[in-house]
Amino acid sequence: MSGSSVAVMDAADLGRALTRIAHEVVERNKGTEDVVLVGIHTRGVPLAIRLAARLGEIEGRPVPSGALDVTMYRDDIGLRPPGATHATHLPFDLGGKVVVLVDDVLYTGRTIRAALDALVDFGRPRSIQLAVLVDRGHRELPLRADYVGKNVPTAVDEAVRVRLAETDGADGVVIDRGASPGPPGPTAQRGPGAPPPGSPAQRGPGAPPPGPTAQREPGRPGGDPLPAARRGTRA
């Protein structure tokens, strides 16, 4: 069954949301001293650059921004095809800074968890705040954003598409309704309450249970599914 797309933000809406978030950042932090922005690849990076520009206009001083790749810090490495990696660029010392993480869509929270792990490999910020353009709900981890452009209630089988001029040629946010769910994957790709891969509900009647090493890294004795070394080494 084909789905339909519904626009929830146009270019003007997106611009107003970023301007409002910028004012909220200034108000909460009593200015922008020691504030740095870090965008999460991919669309979080241009959003961070735009937000930094608005903060600079409000406060009359430049606010630095950087880019963070979290691919190798995700908790589903080995459970789905690896994503493309991007360059992490942090042209400032994180020590003692107020870091505002920026992303386009907040969903399960697992990308943000990976970003937190990645950040502490580069320094010890004074605090970390989170700004997202869209919060679509369905959290699987106890995380919430400090700044939200728009709360958009969604169903699990819907997809939120953020389009930016820098990456897609135009600004806007649409919901693809009734999108066909993909094949069973890691928890980050399932809706809340969906049975995990390998459970009887996923295997079907009569199917044999997965082997004892199905969720373990090849060659690893014991039951640790993903060793900490795969997520990076923290100082």
C-alpha positions in Angstrom: 0.0 0.0 0.0 1.4 3.4 -1.0 1.7 6.0 1.7 1.2 9.8 1.5 3.4 12.7 2.5 2.2 15.5 4.7 4.2 18.7 5.1 4.6 19.8 8.7 7.2 22.6 8.3 8.1 24.8 5.3 11.2 27.0 4.9 9.7 29.9 6.8 8.6 27.6 9.7 12.1 26.1 9.9 13.7 29.5 10.0 11.4 30.8 12.7 12.1 27.6 14.8 15.9 28.1 14.6 15.5 31.8 15.6 13.4 30.8 18.6 15.9 28.1 19.6 18.7 30.7 19.4 16.9 33.0 21.7 16.2 30.2 24.1 19.9 29.2 24.2 20.9 32.8 25.0 18.3 33.1 27.7 19.2 29.8 29.3 22.9 30.4 29.3 22.8 34.1 30.0 24.6 34.8 26.8 26.9 32.8 24.6 30.2 32.9 26.5 31.7 29.4 26.4 28.9 28.1 24.3 29.9 26.0 21.3 27.6 24.1 18.9 28.3 20.6 17.7 26.1 19.2 14.8 25.6 15.5 14.4 26.1 14.3 10.9 24.4 14.6 8.5 21.8 17.3 8.8 22.7 18.3 12.3 25.8 19.9 10.9 24.2 22.6 8.6 21.6 23.2 11.3 24.4 23.9 13.8 26.0 26.3 11.4 22.7 28.2 10.9 22.1 28.3 14.7 25.6 29.6 15.3 25.0 32.4 12.8 21.7 33.4 14.5 23.4 33.3 17.9 26.1 35.6 16.5 23.6 38.0 15.2 21.8 38.2 18.6 24.9 38.5 20.8 27.2 40.4 18.4 30.0 37.9 18.8 30.9 34.7 16.8 29.8 31.4 18.2 31.9 28.4 17.0 30.4 25.3 15.6 31.7 21.8 14.8 30.7 18.4 13.3 30.5 15.1 15.0 30.3 11.6 13.5 28.8 8.9 15.8 28.8 6.0 13.4 31.4 3.9 15.4 29.7 4.7 18.7 26.3 3.3 17.9 25.0 0.4 19.9 23.8 -1.5 16.9 27.2 -2.1 15.2 27.1 -5.6 13.8 23.3 -5.7 13.9 22.7 -3.8 10.7 24.7 -2.7 7.7 27.3 -0.1 8.7 26.5 3.5 7.7 28.8 5.8 5.9 31.3 7.6 8.1 32.0 11.3 8.1 34.7 13.5 9.4 34.5 14.8 12.9 35.7 18.4 13.1 35.9 20.1 16.4 38.0 23.2 16.0 37.9 24.1 19.7 38.7 22.6 23.1 35.6 21.1 24.7 37.0 21.4 28.2 34.9 23.8 30.3 32.5 24.6 27.4 28.7 24.5 27.2 28.2 22.2 24.3 24.9 22.4 22.4 24.4 19.2 20.4 22.3 19.8 17.3 20.4 17.1 15.4 17.5 17.2 12.9 15.1 14.5 14.4 15.0 13.1 17.9 13.4 9.6 17.8 14.6 6.7 20.0 17.4 8.6 21.6 20.1 6.1 20.5 21.9 8.5 18.2 22.1 11.0 21.0 23.5 8.3 23.4 26.2 7.6 20.8 26.9 11.3 20.5 27.4 11.6 24.2 29.9 8.8 24.2 31.7 10.3 21.2 31.9 13.8 22.8 33.6 12.6 26.0 36.4 11.1 23.9 37.3 14.7 22.9 37.1 16.4 26.2 35.1 17.2 29.3 32.5 19.9 28.7 31.1 21.8 31.6 27.6 20.8 30.4 25.9 19.3 27.3 22.5 20.5 26.0 20.5 19.1 23.1 18.7 21.1 20.4 16.6 19.3 17.8 14.5 20.6 14.9 11.8 17.9 15.3 10.9 15.6 18.3 8.8 12.8 17.0 8.5 10.8 20.2 8.9 7.0 20.7 11.9 7.3 23.0 13.7 4.1 24.0 16.2 5.8 26.3 15.6 8.3 29.1 16.6 11.3 27.1 14.9 14.6 26.2 15.8 17.7 24.3 16.5 21.1 25.9 15.4 23.0 22.8 12.8 21.7 20.3 11.8 23.4 17.0 8.6 21.4 16.7 7.0 18.4 18.5 5.4 16.2 15.9 3.4 13.2 17.1 4.0 10.2 14.8 3.1 6.6 14.4 5.9 4.0 14.3 5.3 3.2 10.6 5.7 6.9 9.6 9.0 8.5 8.6 10.0 12.1 9.3 12.0 13.6 6.5 14.0 16.8 7.1 15.1 18.6 4.0 17.7 21.3 4.1 19.0 23.6 1.3 22.6 22.5 2.1 21.9 18.8 1.6 18.6 18.5 -0.3 18.2 21.8 -2.3 15.3 23.1 -0.2 14.1 23.5 3.3 11.1 21.6 4.8 9.9 18.8 6.9 7.4 16.1 5.8 5.9 13.0 7.3 5.6 10.0 5.0 2.5 8.3 6.4 1.8 4.6 6.0 5.4 4.0 5.0 6.0 0.2 4.9 8.2 -0.8 7.8 11.6 -2.2 6.9 12.8 -5.7 7.8 13.2 -6.6 11.5 16.3 -4.9 12.8 17.9 -3.6 16.0 15.8 -1.9 18.6 16.6 1.5 17.3 14.6 0.7 14.1 11.6 -0.9 15.9 8.7 0.7 17.4 8.3 0.6 21.2 6.9 -2.8 22.3 7.8 -4.6 19.1 9.3 -8.1 19.7 13.1 -8.3 19.4 14.7 -10.1 16.5 14.9 -13.9 17.2 11.9 -13.9 19.5 9.1 -16.5 18.8 6.9 -13.7 17.5 9.6 -12.8 14.9 10.6 -16.3 14.0 7.2 -17.8 13.4 5.8 -21.1 14.7 8.1 -24.1 14.5 11.3 -22.1 13.7 14.3 -23.2 15.7 15.7 -20.7 18.2 18.9 -18.8 17.3 22.2 -20.4 18.3 23.9 -19.3 21.4 26.4 -17.1 19.5 23.9 -15.5 17.2 24.1 -12.1 19.1 27.8 -12.4 20.0 30.8 -11.2 18.1 32.4 -14.1 16.3 35.1 -15.8 18.4 34.1 -14.2 21.6 33.4 -16.6 24.5 30.7 -15.6 27.0 27.7 -13.4 26.5 29.0 -9.9 26.0 27.3 -8.9 22.7 29.3 -5.8 22.0 32.6 -5.1 23.8 33.2 -1.6 25.0 36.2 -1.3 22.8 33.9 -1.2 19.7 32.4 2.1 21.0 35.7 3.9 21.3 38.1 4.3 24.2 37.5 7.1 26.7 40.2 8.8 28.6 
